[in-house]
Amino acid sequence: MSIKTQVIEIAGKSEKAANILANISSQVKNKALLEMADELIRNMDYLTTENAKDIDYAGKKGLSGAMIDRLTLDESTLKGMAEGLKEVAALPDPVGEVTSMWRRPNDLLVGRMRIPLGVIGIIYESRPNVTADAAALCLKSGNAVILRGGSEAINSNLAIAKILRDVLRNVNIPEAAIQVIPTTDRQAVSEMLKLDEYIDIIIPRGGEELIRAVVDQSKIPVIKHYKGVCHIFVDESADLDMAVAICMNAKTQRPGVCNAMETLLIHKDIAETFLPRVAKKLRDAGVTLRGCENTRRILPDIETATEDDWYEEYLDLVLAIRVVNDIDEAMAHIEKYGSLHTESIITSDYNNSQRFLNEVNSSSVLVNASTRFSDGFELGLGAEIGISTTKLHAFGPMGLEELTTTKFIIYGNGQIRT
Amino acid sequence: MSIKTQVIEIAGKSEKAANILANISSQVKNKALLEMADELIRNMDYLTTENAKDIDYAGKKGLSGAMIDRLTLDESTLKGMAEGLKEVAALPDPVGEVTSMWRRPNDLLVGRMRIPLGVIGIIYESRPNVTADAAALCLKSGNAVILRGGSEAINSNLAIAKILRDVLRNVNIPEAAIQVIPTTDRQAVSEMLKLDEYIDIIIPRGGEELIRAVVDQSKIPVIKHYKGVCHIFVDESADLDMAVAICMNAKTQRPGVCNAMETLLIHKDIAETFLPRVAKKLRDAGVTLRGCENTRRILPDIETATEDDWYEEYLDLVLAIRVVNDIDEAMAHIEKYGSLHTESIITSDYNNSQRFLNEVNSSSVLVNASTRFSDGFELGLGAEIGISTTKLHAFGPMGLEELTTTKFIIYGNGQIRT
């Protein structure tokens, strides 16, 4: 069977499964999720044996230690995956919720009911735990999922999917609700991205390169963010202790993630006081600073930030710093160089807080809090399937609700249109 | 200047305008809309003169009378356009609405605020009134719009846009908020559909061929429906008088639109009684009937419906009829042949009404009402920019809210992540 035929067959099965899945009760979906959690633990030996094949191959291919680390399934990662499944089971089911309902003058009762999107394609890189996480969120939201992980994790991903699918069969949910593309051939992705008649949405998870490749090829709508160039603007009225604490948290608590701060903007009137304080703390934590000319007047021993730095997502202990004249210049900088991801203002000024919240065009805008809160769990969505900086459908962290849409339901008693 | 450069320049201006437009108050937007309504009437001579160029050219090209009719701007169509603008001014502004807000355990206050999508591209066919309608809805929802109408209406569209843009300038809204692509060259559409860095969403309005061509080329998400193959299922428990009235309305009130009924499904146990009654009425109204074998046992003189008929959007006084064993067979037919647009059940049975509403996977699902109500105005959205049968972002008729998205706004008092 050609790869094209194989992928079309998978997508066709997904579509059929999705139609059934849309009407399966929360009770049954939750039962499946809890059993899946148990089965991952019960089948630890099988999963680690399959995972060992991937690790062995990764070693031969000369992948880095960090990569192999992310690839590894052990008791602790499997327990984490099982916990994740239980947490998804505990979340409220978005499907069937009637989000609003109103009566028309002709007595038609019109409502919007949440329904699953249908078939979701997830394209991701090395971590095999995404297989269980994404499958759980799609199942709970009534969607069929087609998973395409990295070639380096193929044995692990197929083994995890096997366990999950065995449970589906036991609880009478179509197994095709969760499918992993069984080949590592790149052509499978290209074929998958053509199938807009079967697949409703593609969510790529990984580096910018992966995401651009998916967007370039896809005929299916893609929900994505390329990068997170997150800013903090410390306004002249900021509580400077708070500003230092938030900047430290946003830059150093986990520098390799998309909601870490990459550029710090500072109001000129507090630069002389604030910059040396925050710079000392950041450098003590190992952060390399790059500054504009005005920053370097105050911190002469740091590197110059070039035009490229303002666009950069370092994902590392590096920070670009710019002194600005006022909030307008700060917001203009964000508009020009930002990635629509997450920005925060530190201020005690009411008007500036409101202006920043209203005028900054990013998916998460904060006042007096760390950019690190831009996250599905932290914002209270209960889960996170991804973050979107595309405004269509969802903007910002996406939880279960964002894996649904609404249809109109209309109760009449014989109305005709005149 | 090449067409490519020209289109990129337009899109760049749109993006800049969109950033300003997002924060213009309802008051100013409404003032603009009301002035636009006045100016369309005041400039009737100019508009009809420009329109005459299009009509003249259409005559030379040999376009049909119906086409020329749709193209014509006269006092009555201009008054209709002006009324439309006033109605949009009177609608509530979706921008800035905080749709929900909740407090997290760490005291962060998290909300979702409605914001415009950004830049909207509308690609449409001959009717020049779409230029004013679409521009008004985009303006009200804070979006910049790039309009690309049919080549046969280019002078009319440019003239309408000129009037609207003159008003924008008067009220200090960037003129680039409303732009018409000034060339009729097809390359302009191809170039436009590549600009996913500038344009957030494309809404094509027209026949299936136009829409498919747009989808095939677009790198930008497209909100669309290809066709409306709408079904009515008359259940065995239906009130037959009501069923006749609704079927007549759905098929004959305006057969050329996407929410007209195209296929009638009838429960076998009432077919003998119901079919002759409804058939007589339909035929009196000039409807040609095509039926399945069981239908033809009862109505032997009608044509046979072929497999192709079940997929057909006639947009005409033609109806396909099928007798089904039960609601399951009716829903299976809809799933197989339907277009996810609009379906209605006529029933007095509680369980069947609920099953139909829950299980039918279309964007509008009705009980005991005509499919003709699947329309933004009729459902109470206040306006309609289009209908989506794509589940992403919006599903069903789209009003002003569907031209927005939400961003997260977060009020903190120094929270850092631990």
Contacts between the chains, C-beta under 8 A, distances in Angstrom:
chain1	res1	chain2	res2	distance
A	19	B	335	6.3
A	19	B	361	6.5
A	22	B	359	7.7
A	22	B	361	6.7
A	23	B	358	6.4
A	23	B	359	5.5
A	96	B	358	7.3
A	102	B	380	5.9
A	104	B	378	7.5
A	104	B	379	7.5
A	104	B	380	5.5
A	108	B	369	6.0
A	108	B	373	6.4
A	108	B	378	7.9
A	108	B	379	8.0
A	110	B	379	5.1
A	110	B	380	6.0
A	113	B	357	7.6
A	113	B	358	7.9
A	115	B	361	7.4
A	115	B	391	7.8
A	115	B	395	7.8
A	117	B	391	5.0
A	117	B	392	6.9
A	118	B	391	5.9
A	196	B	215	7.7
A	200	B	390	7.9
A	200	B	391	5.4
A	200	B	392	6.5
A	201	B	391	7.9
A	201	B	392	5.7
A	215	B	196	7.7
A	215	B	219	7.5
A	219	B	215	7.5
A	221	B	221	5.0
A	221	B	390	7.5
A	221	B	392	4.8
A	239	B	414	7.2
A	242	B	414	4.3
A	245	B	414	6.8
A	245	B	416	5.6
A	246	B	414	6.9
A	246	B	416	5.8
A	248	B	416	7.7
A	249	B	416	3.6
A	249	B	417	5.9
A	250	B	416	7.9
A	253	B	416	7.5
A	253	B	417	5.8
A	253	B	418	8.0
A	335	B	19	6.3
A	353	B	411	8.0
A	357	B	113	7.6
A	357	B	409	4.9
A	358	B	23	6.4
A	358	B	96	7.3
A	358	B	113	7.9
A	359	B	22	7.8
A	359	B	23	5.5
A	361	B	19	6.5
A	361	B	22	6.7
A	361	B	115	7.4
A	361	B	407	7.9
A	362	B	407	6.8
A	363	B	407	5.4
A	363	B	408	6.5
A	364	B	407	6.9
A	364	B	408	4.3
A	364	B	410	6.6
A	365	B	407	6.3
A	365	B	408	7.1
A	365	B	409	5.5
A	365	B	410	7.0
A	366	B	409	7.9
A	366	B	410	4.3
A	366	B	411	8.0
A	366	B	412	6.0
A	367	B	410	7.0
A	367	B	411	5.4
A	367	B	412	6.0
A	368	B	411	7.6
A	368	B	412	4.3
A	368	B	413	5.6
A	368	B	414	5.7
A	368	B	415	7.6
A	369	B	108	6.0
A	369	B	410	5.9
A	369	B	411	8.0
A	369	B	412	2.8
A	369	B	413	7.9
A	369	B	414	7.3
A	369	B	415	4.4
A	369	B	416	7.7
A	370	B	415	6.5
A	370	B	416	4.8
A	370	B	417	5.4
A	372	B	416	7.5
A	372	B	417	4.0
A	373	B	108	6.4
A	373	B	410	6.4
A	373	B	412	7.7
A	373	B	415	6.7
A	373	B	417	6.1
A	374	B	408	7.3
A	378	B	104	7.5
A	378	B	108	8.0
A	378	B	417	6.8
A	379	B	104	7.5
A	379	B	108	8.0
A	379	B	110	5.1
A	379	B	408	6.1
A	379	B	410	7.3
A	380	B	102	5.9
A	380	B	104	5.4
A	380	B	110	6.0
A	390	B	200	7.8
A	390	B	221	7.5
A	391	B	115	7.8
A	391	B	117	5.0
A	391	B	118	5.9
A	391	B	200	5.4
A	391	B	201	7.9
A	391	B	405	4.4
A	392	B	117	6.9
A	392	B	200	6.5
A	392	B	201	5.7
A	392	B	221	4.8
A	392	B	392	6.9
A	392	B	393	4.9
A	392	B	405	7.0
A	393	B	392	4.8
A	393	B	393	4.2
A	393	B	405	7.7
A	394	B	405	7.5
A	395	B	115	7.8
A	395	B	405	4.7
A	395	B	406	6.3
A	395	B	407	5.6
A	396	B	406	7.9
A	396	B	407	6.3
A	396	B	408	4.8
A	397	B	408	7.3
A	405	B	391	4.5
A	405	B	392	7.0
A	405	B	393	7.7
A	405	B	394	7.5
A	405	B	395	4.7
A	406	B	395	6.3
A	406	B	396	7.9
A	407	B	361	7.9
A	407	B	362	6.8
A	407	B	363	5.4
A	407	B	364	6.9
A	407	B	365	6.3
A	407	B	395	5.6
A	407	B	396	6.3
A	408	B	363	6.5
A	408	B	364	4.3
A	408	B	365	7.1
A	408	B	374	7.3
A	408	B	379	6.1
A	408	B	396	4.8
A	408	B	397	7.3
A	409	B	357	4.9
A	409	B	365	5.5
A	409	B	366	7.9
A	410	B	364	6.6
A	410	B	365	7.1
A	410	B	366	4.3
A	410	B	367	7.0
A	410	B	369	5.9
A	410	B	373	6.4
A	410	B	379	7.4
A	411	B	353	8.0
A	411	B	366	8.0
A	411	B	367	5.4
A	411	B	368	7.6
A	411	B	369	7.9
A	412	B	366	6.1
A	412	B	367	6.0
A	412	B	368	4.4
A	412	B	369	2.8
A	412	B	373	7.7
A	413	B	368	5.6
A	413	B	369	7.9
A	414	B	239	7.3
A	414	B	242	4.3
A	414	B	245	6.8
A	414	B	246	6.9
A	414	B	368	5.7
A	414	B	369	7.3
A	415	B	368	7.6
A	415	B	369	4.4
A	415	B	370	6.5
A	415	B	373	6.8
A	416	B	245	5.6
A	416	B	246	5.9
A	416	B	248	7.7
A	416	B	249	3.6
A	416	B	250	8.0
A	416	B	253	7.5
A	416	B	369	7.7
A	416	B	370	4.7
A	416	B	372	7.5
A	417	B	249	5.9
A	417	B	253	5.8
A	417	B	370	5.4
A	417	B	372	4.0
A	417	B	373	6.1
A	417	B	378	6.8
